[in-house]
Amino acid sequence: MAKTTEISIEEKLRQLFSLQKIDTKIDEIEVLKGELPIEVSDLEDEITGLETRLKNLNDTVKDIEKEGMKFTTKISEGEALIKKYTKQLDDVKNNREFDALSKELEMQKLEIQLAEKKAREINDKVAAKNTVIKEAKEKLKAKKTNLDVKKDELKSIIAKTEKEEKALRKSASTAEGLIDERLLKAYHRIRNNYRNGLALVAIERDACGGCFNQIPPQIQLEVSQRKKIIACEHCGRILVDSEIAGYTVEA
């Protein structure tokens, strides 16, 4: 919650710079973590996707194998009929019965050949899918191994910095509560514009400490007077003098 009591520009600048020092320490911890949080999240998403794909592939194989069972059954039924008709041939009493049974035998043989062809095609499909499944499993295993490594690295960093980071974030929250809401929004906007997260910079050797462009003497004087908040006309960062920044300018 923003503070309602009016305070001087100097105090506002000191509050902002104090907040920035805290935020900079938090940023340093985030740098230690590097891309690990993103990498862990990406790997988890990839693993979920691979697991879903594997499930779908296994379901597809089951459906194909189920279809293949129809042809296996057809082959068995055809072979049983061939045995039956072959045995009946021994008991035929005339040519008409013989011809009829012979045609049935030929028909069943053709049906078996067709079913065997379909069964081979099914087996080829299953083999192809199983190859894809094997590759997906190997890829999944590698991703999981990589995830474990990344998680261990991240856990190690968090274990070393968690206590400090919590304290810093608490301090940052307290510091933000002392700063004018509009000024705080401007601070965060400027911070987000730069990779180093510096919204306030000191004037160093007559130049902006952020973009290193020269600052006119009149502006330097106004900054040192701390009567108003002044931004660099080149980069938009808020300018402060060396005393607020906490160091001595070299001659």
C-alpha positions in Angstrom: 0.0 0.0 0.0 1.4 3.4 -1.0 2.5 5.8 1.7 0.2 8.9 1.8 2.5 11.2 3.8 4.3 13.6 1.5 8.1 13.1 1.5 11.0 14.9 -0.2 12.3 14.0 -3.6 15.6 13.1 -2.0 13.8 10.6 0.3 11.9 9.1 -2.7 15.2 8.7 -4.6 16.8 7.0 -1.5 13.8 4.7 -1.1 14.0 3.8 -4.8 17.7 3.2 -4.7 17.4 1.0 -1.6 14.7 -1.1 -3.3 16.9 -1.4 -6.4 19.8 -2.7 -4.3 17.4 -5.4 -2.9 16.1 -6.2 -6.4 19.6 -6.5 -7.8 20.5 -9.1 -5.1 17.4 -11.0 -6.1 18.4 -10.8 -9.7 21.8 -12.2 -8.9 20.1 -15.2 -7.4 18.0 -15.6 -10.5 21.2 -15.5 -12.6 22.6 -18.3 -10.5 19.5 -20.4 -11.4 20.0 -19.3 -15.0 17.7 -21.0 -17.5 17.2 -24.0 -15.2 13.6 -23.2 -14.1 12.6 -22.8 -17.8 14.5 -25.9 -18.8 12.9 -28.0 -16.1 9.4 -26.7 -17.1 10.1 -27.4 -20.8 11.4 -30.9 -20.1 8.3 -31.7 -18.0 6.1 -30.5 -20.8 8.0 -32.6 -23.3 7.8 -35.7 -21.1 4.1 -35.2 -20.7 3.8 -35.0 -24.5 5.9 -38.1 -25.0 3.9 -40.1 -22.4 0.7 -39.1 -24.1 2.1 -40.1 -27.5 3.3 -43.5 -26.1 -0.2 -44.1 -24.7 -1.8 -43.3 -28.0 0.7 -45.6 -29.9 0.1 -48.5 -27.5 -3.6 -48.0 -27.9 -3.2 -48.1 -31.7 -1.1 -51.3 -31.5 -3.9 -52.9 -29.4 -6.5 -51.9 -32.0 -4.4 -53.3 -34.8 -3.7 -56.5 -33.0 -7.4 -56.9 -32.2 -8.1 -56.5 -36.0 -5.3 -59.1 -36.6 -7.1 -61.6 -34.3 -10.0 -61.6 -36.7 -7.8 -63.0 -39.5 -6.1 -65.4 -37.2 -9.5 -66.8 -36.2 -10.5 -66.9 -39.8 -7.4 -69.0 -40.7 -8.2 -71.4 -37.8 -11.8 -71.8 -38.9 -10.7 -72.3 -42.5 -8.2 -75.0 -41.6 -10.9 -76.8 -39.5 -13.3 -76.7 -42.5 -10.6 -78.0 -44.8 -10.1 -81.0 -42.4 -13.8 -81.5 -42.3 -14.3 -81.4 -46.1 -11.2 -83.6 -46.7 -12.6 -86.2 -44.5 -16.0 -86.0 -46.2 -14.4 -86.6 -49.5 -13.7 -90.2 -48.4 -17.5 -90.7 -48.0 -18.8 -89.1 -51.2 -21.2 -91.3 -53.2 -21.3 -89.4 -56.5 -19.4 -86.9 -58.6 -21.8 -84.1 -57.7 -21.0 -84.3 -54.0 -17.3 -84.7 -54.9 -17.3 -81.5 -57.0 -19.2 -79.6 -54.4 -16.8 -80.5 -51.6 -13.8 -79.8 -53.9 -15.1 -76.3 -54.6 -15.6 -75.7 -50.9 -12.0 -76.9 -50.3 -10.7 -74.5 -52.9 -12.7 -71.7 -51.6 -11.4 -72.2 -48.0 -7.8 -72.4 -49.3 -8.3 -69.1 -51.0 -9.9 -67.6 -47.9 -7.0 -68.8 -45.8 -4.5 -67.3 -48.3 -6.3 -64.0 -48.2 -6.5 -64.0 -44.4 -2.8 -64.9 -44.1 -1.9 -62.0 -46.4 -4.0 -59.6 -44.2 -2.4 -61.1 -41.1 1.1 -60.4 -42.5 0.1 -56.9 -43.2 -1.2 -56.5 -39.7 2.1 -57.9 -38.3 4.1 -55.4 -40.4 2.0 -52.5 -39.1 2.5 -53.7 -35.5 6.3 -54.1 -36.1 6.5 -50.6 -37.5 4.5 -49.1 -34.6 6.7 -51.1 -32.1 9.8 -49.5 -33.7 8.3 -46.1 -33.2 7.3 -47.0 -29.6 10.9 -48.2 -28.8 12.3 -45.0 -30.1 9.8 -42.9 -28.1 10.6 -44.9 -25.0 14.3 -44.3 -25.5 13.7 -40.6 -26.0 11.4 -40.5 -22.9 14.1 -42.2 -20.8 16.7 -39.7 -22.0 14.4 -36.7 -21.2 13.6 -38.1 -17.8 17.4 -38.5 -17.0 18.1 -35.0 -18.2 15.2 -33.7 -16.1 16.5 -35.4 -13.0 19.9 -33.8 -13.6 18.4 -30.3 -14.1 16.2 -30.7 -11.0 19.1 -31.7 -8.9 21.1 -28.7 -10.1 18.1 -26.4 -9.4 17.5 -27.9 -6.0 21.1 -27.4 -5.0 21.0 -23.7 -5.9 17.6 -23.2 -4.2 18.9 -25.0 -1.1 21.8 -22.5 -0.9 19.8 -19.4 -1.7 16.2 -20.0 -0.6 16.6 -18.5 2.9 18.3 -15.4 1.5 15.9 -15.0 -1.4 12.9 -15.2 0.9 14.4 -12.5 3.2 15.2 -10.3 0.2 11.7 -10.7 -1.3 10.2 -9.8 2.1 12.4 -6.7 2.3 11.5 -5.8 -1.3 7.8 -6.0 -0.5 8.3 -3.8 2.6 10.4 -1.3 0.6 7.7 -1.1 -2.1 5.1 -0.3 0.5 6.9 2.9 1.3 7.1 4.2 -2.3 4.5 6.2 -4.2 2.4 3.9 -6.4 2.9 5.9 -9.6 6.7 6.2 -9.0 6.9 2.4 -8.2 5.1 1.6 -11.5 7.6 3.8 -13.4 10.5 2.1 -11.6 9.3 -1.4 -12.6 8.6 -0.3 -16.1 12.2 1.0 -16.5 13.6 -2.1 -14.8 11.9 -4.3 -17.2 13.3 -2.4 -20.2 16.9 -3.4 -19.4 18.6 -6.8 -18.9 20.6 -5.6 -15.9 17.3 -4.4 -14.3 18.8 -1.0 -13.3 16.1 1.7 -13.2 18.3 4.2 -11.3 21.9 5.0 -12.2 24.5 7.5 -11.0 26.3 10.1 -13.1 29.8 8.8 -13.6 32.5 11.0 -15.2 29.8 13.4 -16.5 28.0 10.5 -18.2 24.9 8.4 -17.5 25.8 5.3 -15.7 23.4 3.3 -17.8 23.9 4.3 -21.4 27.1 6.3 -20.9 25.9 9.3 -22.9 27.2 12.7 -21.7 25.0 14.5 -19.2 25.0 18.4 -19.5 26.4 20.3 -16.5 23.1 21.9 -15.8 21.3 18.6 -15.6 24.1 17.3 -13.3 23.6 20.2 -11.0 19.8 19.6 -10.9 20.4 15.9 -10.1 22.7 16.8 -7.3 20.2 19.3 -5.8 17.6 16.4 -5.5 14.7 18.8 -6.0 13.0 16.8 -8.8 13.2 13.3 -10.3 15.3 13.5 -13.5 15.5 10.8 -16.2 18.3 10.4 -18.7 17.1 11.9 -22.0 18.8 9.1 -23.9 17.9 5.9 -22.0 15.1 7.0 -19.7 16.8 5.7 -16.5 16.4 7.8 -13.3 19.6 9.7 -12.5 21.0 10.0 -9.0 24.2 11.6 -7.6 27.1 9.5 -6.3 26.2 10.2 -2.7 22.8 8.5 -3.0 24.4 5.7 -5.1 26.8 5.2 -2.2 30.2 5.6 -3.7 32.9 8.3 -4.3 33.4 9.6 -7.8 37.0 9.4 -8.9 38.6 12.7 -9.9 
